[in-house]
Amino acid sequence: MLCITGFEQDPLDKLIGNWKLEKVETNGKTILPTNHYTRFKDYSLAISATAVSYNFDINVCDRTITSIDDNKIKLSEIYRGSSFCYNGRFDSIVHYIDYTGTYEVHDSLLIITNNKGKHYLIRQ
């Protein structure tokens, strides 16, 4: 008799790795990763087993993963009163970057949706 058992994949397994922000869709418009100094800018996101690290225009933000399941990821809060996770100019894409929310993974595409919009990231 052949017995096959299925192993449930940890939701984090499909998220761990390096990602690059391609665009954010919000309020009926698409915002591409650019900044004041260059035409295009790479906004990267690194996800480990316990934390995420991503860049804004002028620095890197490290946040702890507080909970994760098959379709939602929640990160620790950003402390707005200090330079920690300062997101630079509010007229650029960085105003919309927030990786807490529901997510979908389709091959090498990660889509994170929250109240700021839909974030489209490509696996690197």
Buried (B, 14 or more C-beta within 10 A) or exposed (E): EEEEEEEEEEBBEBBEBEBBBBBBBBEEEEBEBBBEEEEEBEBBBBBEEEEBBBBBBEEEBEBEBEEBEEEBBBBBEBEEEEEEBBBBEEEBBBBBBBBBBEBEBEEEEBBBBBEBBBBBBEBE
